[in-house]
């Protein structure tokens, strides 16, 4: 019986931690989006970078980070983010060519 209680407590802690982690990551993404919308591109890129460091592996997040980096003038970092976006499955080449953020 004690093993079941201990296991139940452990499961609850893991679920609570996962929820808190998801909220933290979503907060980073929301803040990055807000920074982009306010033309704070360096902050935006840094926040997307933090989300990536937290384990976010999403083609659109990497693409958005590339846009922020490009708008901030950090071409090397923008190219690295685009490379990652493509590795993660981003394949909209028409938009890549048309996106004014990347010009």
N, C-alpha and C positions, 0 to 999 in steps of 0.2 A: 504494500500500500504506500509506503514512504517513497518508493521508486516512482510510482505513478504521480504522486504529488510533486516530487522534484522535477520530473519530466514535464508536467503541466506548467509549472512555474517557468521552466526554461523556455518552453514554447511561447508562453506569454511574453517573456522578455524579448525574445527574438522578433516576435510580431510587432511589439512596441518600438523596438529599435528600427526595424524596417520601415515602419510608418513615419517615424521621425526623420529618417534618412531621406525618404521620398519627398517629404515636405521641404526639407532643406534644399534638395536638388531643384524642386519646382520653384522655390523662392529664388534661387540663383538664375534660373531660366527667365522667370518673370522680371527680375531686376535687369538682366541683360537686354531683354526686349524693351523695357522702359528706357534704358540708356541709349539704345539705338534710336528710339523714337524721339529722344531729346538731343540727338546729334552728338552724344558723348561716346564716340566710337572706341577710344582707347579703353574706357571703363567697360564698355560692352564686350570687347574682345577678351579682356581679363576675366570677366564674369563667365563667359563661355568657356574659357580655359579652365577656370575653377570647376565648372560642371564636368568637364572632360576628366580632370584629375579625380573627381568624385566617382568616376566610373560611367558617366553618360557616354554611350556609344550609339550615336544617332546621326544618320546622314544629313538631316536637315539642321541639326545643331552645329555640325561641323561646317556646313555650307554658310549658315548665318554668321559663324565666327569668321569665316573667310571674308565675308562682306564687310564686317566691322574692321577687320585688319586692313583690307584694301582701302576703305574710306579713311582710315587713320594714317595711310601712307606706308604701312608695314607690308611691303610686297612679298618678302620672303615668307613671313608668317602666313599671309593670305594664301600663297601657293601651297604651303604645307597643310593648311586646313582644307583646301580644295582637294588635295591628294587624298587626305583622310576621308573626306565626304565621298569621293569616288570609290575608295576601298570599301566603304560601308554601304555602297549601293546607289549612290546618287548618279543618275545617268541622263538627266535632262539637259542635253547639250544645246538645244535651242535656247533655253533660258540662260545657260552659262554665257552664251554669246551675246544675248540681248540685255542682260542685267546691268543697269547703269552703275550699280554699286561696285562692280568689278572693272569698270573702265579706267 
